[in-house]
Structures are given as structure tokens and as C-alpha cells.
Amino acid sequence: MVHQLAMPKKIYATVLSICLLFGLISWLLLFTQTNQLAKQAIQDKGESTLGLLHELILTPLFNNDTISQQVALQKATEDPNIISASLFGVDGKLITRSTDPQPQQQKAKIFTGDIEYQNTKAGIISVVVDSQPIYNQYHRVFTYWLILWLSFTVLSTYLSYRFADQLAERIRRLSDRLPGTAEKLADEITTLETKIQPLLSTTGESTYNVNCYYYSLITANIKNYQRLNNQLNKENLDYLFEKLDYCMLRTLQLYGGNRIEGDSDSICFTISSTQCSKQHLLVCLMAVYSLQQLLEQLSANLGIDLEINWTISSDNINKTPQFNYEQSIVALKKRNTELAVRLQERLIVLNCDKYSIDELSSIARFQNYDNHCFILEGFPENRQLLLKKQLEHLIGICL
């Protein structure tokens, strides 16, 4: 069971390492910043107390009023962070102190300043600041940060482990369904890569012909082409077909189709995939439907009737040699042309012998027309809403 936990362990170990690295860096930054702020706060406290004491004790000092001096010192020590305040003479001898001498506290810091009056030194004042409460106040940030960091680290590690464990389980189930050896390698990703590699091979040992694709040829047959040619002058006719070409180009870009040469009264394009599937046919039908609706809107905007029917025929075609490819495309064109002659305008007909009308009902609604030929009637509601949005997009850029 060790291999089953390999990938989850790697992922959550990586997440945990990142969290630890983040914690270390942020702790260093936070420690440096809070220490600087605490020292600045202590410095401000000492200097402000000296300034206050200077104002309070100046007059009593010149009046030699010992009681007022003591009251001034006591007033300075009302702040809980001030341990004591002292007054010294010019010669440095103690005159009075707010409290009796106490053992020096470890975090106490002494600030001294001269008492001056008219540039004459009259004495010295000293205050002792208890810096421990100030440091404690700023260091409480560490406690809050530690709680947040631990919560974030535990939650991130747990969620990453759960996610990696679920992902690894899904990869294991997928690997078990693939052909190949059941030997378990370093981790689940390596095992999956080993099993899937033969399926991606393009060598001669491949189980299918990589040159063979399932092509669907879509033909837009302009039934009134001759009448348009007679009714419109060259300038209007050229403008019409320029717009047709642009609408075709934008629609094919949306659905992954390729324009190929058509006849004088038809427009052709192909959509290919590696194999026949209902999904492939659905893409073809959606492309034709979108183009049909777009050209009808173009016809209405220009005031020109476009009588077009649409035919779709498909077959497996080898891309090489080129001659065989071209002959297969010609055969599909001929099949579409023969079918289009019998169709009315605006119809979309799918010529498909791979699926019955009941099997095709899962992608769209059809009506039987001929042997293996089905007339498109519509799409499911959710598909119709998607086509409506795509049509609005195409109209916005083409018309």
C-alpha cells in the first residue's frame, strides 16, 4: 500500500514545507518590525515623561519648594509604565525621588535630561521606564499570528492531502482500466503515463491507421443561383458572395471546418474527426444550422432571396495518397449533388448509414426522408439556447 500514498504524501509534504517556509520568513519579518515598534514606543514614553516632568518641576525647583518637587515626581509616576522619577542637583547629587530605591528590573530603561532655564542648567531629572509591559503588548501580535499560521497550515495540509488522495484514487482507477502491466511504479502519475504511452504511439504498431479520418462533406446548394446571376449586376453579385465567404469563414473558425472547392452553384466545406461518432455528427449539424440561420439573416438584411438547401455526407477517407483522398472527396460531392437536386430550399439533410433515426434522436430531432437520409427538424432545448447565443455572436461579427 506504500505506492498508493506516494503522490498524496508528496503533495501534502510540499504544501507543509511551503507553509513552514512562509512561517519562518514571516516570523523574522514580524519579530524585527514589532521589536522596532516596541523600542520606539519606549523611547517616546521616556522622552514624553521627561518633557512633562520638566514643566512640572521647573517652578518648584527655583522656589526650593521640596513638597511641590515631590508632588511633581509623584505625578510623573502615575503612568503604570514609569517605575520612578528622580531629581538631581547640578552637581549630580540626589535631591528627591518619587519612590524608594528598588532592585533594578531586567527590562527597565533609564532616561535622563537636563533642567534648563534661559540657557542655564538648573538640575537633572531622571525617569525609569518599565519596558516589559510595552514589549508584551507588541509581542501579543505573535500570539495572534501563531494561531492564524497554525490554523492555516493545518487546514492547508489537510485539504491538500484529501485532494491529493482523491486525485490519486481516480488516477489509480483510470490506470486499472487501461491495458498493460499491473506493476505499480513510483507513484500514480508515473503508472498512468507508462500505461497510456502505448496508446499515444504513432509508430506502425498503432492499432489504427493514423492517416484515416472520418470526413463529413457539407454542401450548400444555391438553387436560385442562375436567377441571381441574371437579376443582380456584377457589383451586387460580388458583394453578396463576399459576404457569403466571410460568413462561411467565421462559422468554420467556430466549428473547426475547412473550406474546399465547390461547384458554380454550391459551397462546400469539410469537418473531420478520428472516427465516426454521434458527437462528430452533432458538430456538423450545429455548424450547418448556424450557417443556415446566419445566411437567412444576411438575405433579409440585403433584401435578396437565397434559396439554399444543405446536404451532409460522410465516409472514412485516407489522407494519403493525395489522389485517393481527392477521389473520395469527389465521391462525397457527387452524393450530395444527387441528393440536393430532389430537395426543397431551407432543408438540412443528413446522409448517414452508421446510425438509425432512433439512435440519432439523442442529438437532434429528425424526420425520415429516404434510405439512410434524415431531415433535421430541430435540437433539444438546451442545445437550441446554445445555438442561439452562437448565432448572436456570428451575427455581431459578420453582419
C-alpha positions as CSV (number, residue, x, y, z in Angstrom):
1,M,0.0,0.0,0.0
2,V,3.0,2.3,0.1
3,H,2.7,3.2,-3.6
4,Q,-0.9,4.3,-3.1
5,L,0.1,7.0,-0.7
6,A,3.1,8.2,-2.7
7,M,1.5,11.1,-4.6
8,P,-0.6,12.3,-1.6
9,K,2.5,12.3,0.6
10,K,4.5,14.2,-1.9
11,I,1.8,16.9,-2.4
12,Y,1.0,17.4,1.3
13,A,4.7,17.4,2.2
14,T,5.3,20.1,-0.4
15,V,2.4,22.2,1.0
16,L,3.6,21.7,4.5
17,S,7.2,22.7,3.5
18,I,5.8,25.9,1.9
19,C,3.8,26.7,4.9
20,L,6.8,26.2,7.2
21,L,9.0,28.4,5.0
22,F,6.3,31.0,4.9
23,G,6.0,30.8,8.7
24,L,9.8,31.2,9.2
25,I,10.1,34.2,6.8
26,S,7.0,35.9,8.2
27,W,8.2,35.3,11.8
28,L,11.5,37.0,11.1
29,L,9.8,40.0,9.5
30,L,7.2,40.3,12.2
31,F,9.8,39.9,15.0
32,T,12.0,42.7,13.5
33,Q,9.1,45.0,12.9
34,T,7.5,44.6,16.4
35,N,10.9,45.0,18.1
36,Q,11.4,48.2,16.3
37,L,7.9,49.5,17.1
38,A,8.3,48.5,20.8
39,K,11.7,50.3,21.2
40,Q,10.2,53.4,19.5
41,A,7.3,53.3,21.9
42,I,9.6,53.0,25.0
43,Q,11.7,55.9,23.6
44,D,8.6,58.0,23.1
45,K,7.3,57.2,26.6
46,G,10.6,58.2,28.3
47,E,11.0,61.4,26.3
48,S,7.4,62.5,26.8
49,T,7.7,61.8,30.6
50,L,10.9,63.9,30.8
51,G,9.1,66.7,28.9
52,L,6.2,66.6,31.3
53,L,8.4,66.4,34.4
54,H,10.5,69.4,33.1
55,E,7.4,71.6,33.0
56,L,6.1,70.4,36.4
57,I,9.3,70.7,38.4
58,L,10.9,73.8,37.0
59,T,9.0,76.3,39.2
60,P,9.3,74.3,42.5
61,L,13.0,73.9,41.8
62,F,13.6,77.6,41.6
63,N,11.4,78.2,44.6
64,N,13.2,75.5,46.5
65,D,9.8,74.0,47.3
66,T,10.6,70.4,48.3
67,I,7.0,69.4,48.7
68,S,6.0,70.6,45.3
69,Q,9.0,68.9,43.8
70,Q,7.9,65.6,45.4
71,V,4.3,66.1,44.1
72,A,5.7,66.7,40.6
73,L,7.7,63.5,40.7
74,Q,4.7,61.5,42.1
75,K,2.6,62.9,39.2
76,A,5.1,61.7,36.7
77,T,4.9,58.2,38.1
78,E,1.1,57.9,37.8
79,D,1.7,56.2,34.5
80,P,2.0,52.5,35.3
81,N,4.9,52.2,32.9
82,I,7.0,54.7,34.9
83,I,8.8,52.9,37.8
84,S,10.3,56.0,39.4
85,A,11.3,59.6,38.8
86,S,14.3,61.5,40.5
87,L,15.6,65.0,40.7
88,F,19.3,65.7,41.0
89,G,21.2,68.9,41.5
90,V,23.7,70.4,39.1
91,D,26.5,68.5,40.9
92,G,24.6,65.2,40.3
93,K,23.6,64.7,44.0
94,L,20.1,63.4,44.6
95,I,17.6,66.0,45.8
96,T,14.4,63.9,45.9
97,R,12.9,60.7,44.4
98,S,9.3,59.6,43.8
99,T,9.9,56.2,45.4
100,D,12.5,54.4,47.5
101,P,15.3,52.7,45.6
102,Q,14.3,49.2,44.3
103,P,16.3,46.4,42.7
104,Q,16.9,47.3,39.0
105,Q,14.3,45.5,36.9
106,Q,15.6,43.5,33.9
107,K,13.5,45.4,31.3
108,A,13.8,48.8,32.9
109,K,15.3,51.6,30.9
110,I,16.6,54.9,32.4
111,F,16.1,58.3,30.7
112,T,17.8,61.5,31.9
113,G,17.5,65.1,30.9
114,D,18.8,68.5,32.0
115,I,16.6,71.1,33.5
116,E,17.5,74.4,31.8
117,Y,16.2,77.9,32.2
118,Q,17.4,80.7,30.0
119,N,20.3,78.5,28.8
120,T,21.3,77.8,32.4
121,K,21.5,74.3,33.7
122,A,19.5,74.1,36.9
123,G,19.4,70.4,37.6
124,I,18.9,66.9,36.2
125,I,15.8,64.8,36.1
126,S,15.7,61.0,35.6
127,V,12.8,58.6,34.9
128,V,12.9,54.8,34.9
129,V,10.6,53.2,32.3
130,D,9.3,49.6,32.7
131,S,9.7,48.4,29.2
132,Q,8.3,44.9,29.8
133,P,4.6,45.7,29.5
134,I,5.3,47.6,26.3
135,Y,7.2,44.7,24.9
136,N,4.4,42.3,26.0
137,Q,1.8,44.5,24.3
138,Y,3.6,44.3,20.9
139,H,4.6,40.7,21.3
140,R,0.9,39.7,21.7
141,V,0.8,40.1,17.9
142,F,3.0,37.0,17.8
143,T,0.3,35.0,19.7
144,Y,-2.4,36.1,17.2
145,W,-0.1,35.4,14.3
146,L,0.9,32.0,15.6
147,I,-2.8,31.0,16.0
148,L,-3.6,32.1,12.4
149,W,-0.5,30.5,11.0
150,L,-1.1,27.1,12.7
151,S,-4.7,27.1,11.6
152,F,-3.8,28.0,8.0
153,T,-1.0,25.3,8.0
154,V,-3.1,22.6,9.4
155,L,-6.1,23.4,7.2
156,S,-4.0,23.7,4.0
157,T,-2.1,20.5,4.7
158,Y,-5.3,18.6,5.5
159,L,-7.2,19.8,2.4
160,S,-4.2,19.2,0.1
161,Y,-3.9,15.7,1.5
162,R,-7.6,15.0,1.0
163,F,-7.5,16.5,-2.6
164,A,-4.3,14.6,-3.5
165,D,-5.7,11.3,-2.0
166,Q,-8.9,11.6,-4.1
167,L,-7.0,12.6,-7.2
168,A,-4.6,9.6,-6.7
169,E,-7.6,7.3,-6.3
170,R,-9.2,8.5,-9.5
171,I,-5.9,8.1,-11.3
172,R,-5.5,4.6,-9.9
173,R,-9.0,3.6,-11.1
174,L,-8.2,5.0,-14.5
175,S,-4.9,3.2,-14.7
176,D,-6.6,-0.1,-13.7
177,R,-9.0,0.2,-16.6
178,L,-6.2,0.7,-19.1
179,P,-4.5,-2.2,-20.8
180,G,-1.0,-3.1,-19.7
181,T,1.1,-4.5,-16.9
182,A,-0.4,-4.3,-13.4
183,E,3.0,-3.5,-11.9
184,K,2.9,-0.4,-9.6
185,L,5.6,2.2,-10.1
186,A,6.9,5.1,-8.1
187,D,3.6,6.9,-8.0
188,E,0.2,7.0,-9.6
189,I,1.2,9.6,-12.3
190,T,4.1,7.5,-13.5
191,T,2.0,4.4,-13.6
192,L,-0.6,6.2,-15.7
193,E,2.0,7.7,-18.1
194,T,3.5,4.2,-18.5
195,K,0.2,2.6,-19.4
196,I,-1.1,5.4,-21.6
197,Q,2.1,5.8,-23.6
198,P,1.5,2.9,-26.0
199,L,-2.0,4.3,-26.7
200,L,-0.3,7.6,-27.9
201,S,2.2,5.9,-30.0
202,T,2.3,6.9,-33.7
203,T,4.5,4.0,-34.9
204,G,3.4,1.2,-37.1
205,E,2.4,-0.8,-34.1
206,S,-0.6,1.5,-33.6
207,T,-3.9,-0.2,-33.6
208,Y,-5.5,2.2,-36.1
209,N,-4.4,4.0,-39.2
210,V,-3.4,7.5,-38.3
211,N,-3.9,8.6,-41.9
212,C,-7.6,7.6,-41.9
213,Y,-10.1,10.2,-40.8
214,Y,-13.9,10.3,-40.8
215,Y,-14.8,13.2,-43.1
216,S,-18.2,14.9,-43.4
217,L,-18.7,16.9,-46.5
218,I,-21.3,19.7,-46.2
219,T,-22.7,21.2,-49.3
220,A,-24.7,24.4,-49.5
221,N,-26.6,24.2,-52.8
222,I,-27.9,27.6,-54.1
223,K,-31.0,26.6,-56.1
224,N,-31.6,30.0,-57.4
225,Y,-28.0,30.8,-58.4
226,Q,-28.9,31.2,-62.1
227,R,-31.7,33.6,-61.3
228,L,-29.5,35.7,-59.0
229,N,-26.9,35.8,-61.7
230,N,-29.4,37.2,-64.2
231,Q,-31.1,39.7,-61.7
232,L,-28.1,41.2,-60.0
233,N,-25.4,43.3,-61.6
234,K,-21.8,42.3,-61.1
235,E,-21.1,44.7,-58.3
236,N,-24.1,43.5,-56.2
237,L,-23.3,39.9,-57.0
238,D,-19.7,40.2,-56.0
239,Y,-20.8,41.9,-52.7
240,L,-23.2,39.1,-52.0
241,F,-20.6,36.4,-52.4
242,E,-18.0,38.4,-50.5
243,K,-20.5,38.4,-47.5
244,L,-21.2,34.7,-48.1
245,D,-17.5,33.9,-48.0
246,Y,-17.0,35.9,-44.8
247,C,-20.0,34.3,-43.0
248,M,-18.6,30.9,-44.1
249,L,-15.1,31.8,-42.8
250,R,-16.3,32.9,-39.4
251,T,-18.6,29.9,-38.9
252,L,-15.9,27.4,-39.9
253,Q,-13.5,29.1,-37.4
254,L,-16.1,28.5,-34.7
255,Y,-16.7,24.8,-35.6
256,G,-13.3,23.7,-36.9
257,G,-14.3,23.2,-40.6
258,N,-12.2,23.6,-43.7
259,R,-13.5,25.2,-47.0
260,I,-12.9,23.3,-50.1
261,E,-13.7,23.9,-53.8
262,G,-17.3,23.6,-54.7
263,D,-19.3,23.9,-58.0
264,S,-20.6,27.1,-59.6
265,D,-23.8,26.9,-57.7
266,S,-22.6,25.3,-54.4
267,I,-20.3,26.0,-51.4
268,C,-18.5,23.0,-49.8
269,F,-16.6,22.5,-46.6
270,T,-15.5,19.5,-44.5
271,I,-15.3,18.7,-40.8
272,S,-13.2,15.7,-39.8
273,S,-12.5,13.6,-36.8
274,T,-10.5,10.5,-36.0
275,Q,-13.6,8.2,-36.0
276,C,-17.3,8.2,-36.7
277,S,-19.4,9.3,-33.7
278,K,-22.7,11.0,-32.9
279,Q,-20.7,13.8,-31.3
280,H,-19.0,14.4,-34.7
281,L,-22.3,14.4,-36.5
282,L,-23.7,16.8,-33.9
283,V,-20.9,19.3,-34.5
284,C,-21.6,19.1,-38.3
285,L,-25.3,19.7,-37.8
286,M,-24.7,22.6,-35.4
287,A,-22.3,24.2,-38.0
288,V,-24.8,23.8,-40.8
289,Y,-27.7,25.1,-38.7
290,S,-25.8,28.1,-37.5
291,L,-24.6,28.9,-41.1
292,Q,-28.2,28.5,-42.4
293,Q,-29.6,30.9,-39.9
294,L,-26.8,33.3,-40.5
295,L,-27.3,33.3,-44.3
296,E,-31.0,33.8,-43.8
297,Q,-30.3,36.8,-41.7
298,L,-27.9,38.1,-44.4
299,S,-30.6,37.5,-47.1
300,A,-33.1,39.5,-45.1
301,N,-30.6,42.4,-44.5
302,L,-29.7,42.6,-48.2
303,G,-33.3,42.0,-49.5
304,I,-32.0,39.2,-51.7
305,D,-33.7,35.8,-51.7
306,L,-31.2,32.9,-51.1
307,E,-32.8,29.6,-51.8
308,I,-30.3,27.2,-50.3
309,N,-30.6,23.5,-49.2
310,W,-27.9,21.7,-47.2
311,T,-26.7,18.1,-47.6
312,I,-24.2,16.2,-45.3
313,S,-22.5,13.0,-46.4
314,S,-19.7,11.2,-44.5
315,D,-17.1,8.5,-45.1
316,N,-13.8,7.2,-43.8
317,I,-11.1,8.7,-46.0
318,N,-7.3,8.2,-46.1
319,K,-5.4,11.5,-46.4
320,T,-2.6,9.8,-48.4
321,P,-2.1,9.2,-51.2
322,Q,-3.4,12.5,-52.4
323,F,-5.1,11.0,-55.4
324,N,-7.3,8.6,-53.3
325,Y,-8.2,11.5,-51.0
326,E,-9.3,13.7,-53.8
327,Q,-11.3,10.9,-55.4
328,S,-13.1,10.2,-52.1
329,I,-14.0,13.9,-51.7
330,V,-15.3,13.9,-55.3
331,A,-17.5,10.9,-54.5
332,L,-19.0,12.7,-51.5
333,K,-19.6,15.8,-53.6
334,K,-21.4,13.7,-56.2
335,R,-23.6,12.0,-53.5
336,N,-24.5,15.5,-52.1
337,T,-25.3,16.9,-55.5
338,E,-27.6,14.0,-56.4
339,L,-29.4,14.3,-53.1
340,A,-29.7,18.2,-53.4
341,V,-31.5,18.0,-56.8
342,R,-34.5,16.5,-55.1
343,L,-34.6,18.8,-52.1
344,Q,-36.5,22.0,-51.4
345,E,-34.7,25.0,-50.2
346,R,-34.0,25.5,-46.4
347,L,-33.9,21.8,-45.8
348,I,-30.9,20.2,-44.0
349,V,-30.5,16.5,-44.8
350,L,-28.0,14.1,-43.2
351,N,-27.0,11.1,-45.2
352,C,-25.7,8.6,-42.7
353,D,-25.7,4.8,-42.7
354,K,-23.9,4.4,-39.4
355,Y,-26.8,5.2,-37.1
356,S,-30.6,4.7,-37.3
357,I,-33.0,7.6,-36.7
358,D,-33.7,6.3,-33.2
359,E,-30.0,6.3,-32.3
360,L,-29.7,9.8,-33.7
361,S,-32.6,11.1,-31.7
362,S,-30.2,11.6,-28.7
363,I,-28.5,14.5,-30.5
364,A,-31.4,16.1,-32.5
365,R,-34.9,15.5,-33.9
366,F,-35.1,14.1,-37.4
367,Q,-37.7,13.0,-40.0
368,N,-37.1,10.1,-42.4
369,Y,-36.6,11.3,-46.0
370,D,-35.0,8.4,-47.9
371,N,-32.9,5.4,-47.3
372,H,-30.3,6.5,-44.7
373,C,-31.3,10.1,-45.2
374,F,-32.8,12.2,-42.5
375,I,-34.2,15.8,-42.5
376,L,-33.2,17.8,-39.5
377,E,-36.2,19.2,-37.6
378,G,-34.6,20.7,-34.5
379,F,-32.4,20.3,-31.4
380,P,-33.1,19.8,-27.7
381,E,-34.0,23.0,-25.8
382,N,-30.6,23.4,-24.1
383,R,-28.8,22.9,-27.4
384,Q,-31.1,25.4,-29.1
385,L,-30.3,28.0,-26.5
386,L,-26.5,27.4,-27.1
387,L,-27.0,27.8,-30.8
388,K,-29.0,31.0,-30.3
389,K,-26.0,32.5,-28.4
390,Q,-23.6,31.4,-31.0
391,L,-25.8,32.8,-33.8
392,E,-25.9,36.1,-32.0
393,H,-22.1,36.1,-31.8
394,L,-21.8,35.3,-35.5
395,I,-24.4,38.0,-36.5
396,G,-22.5,40.5,-34.4
397,I,-19.2,40.0,-36.3
398,C,-20.5,39.1,-39.8
399,L,-23.5,41.4,-40.4
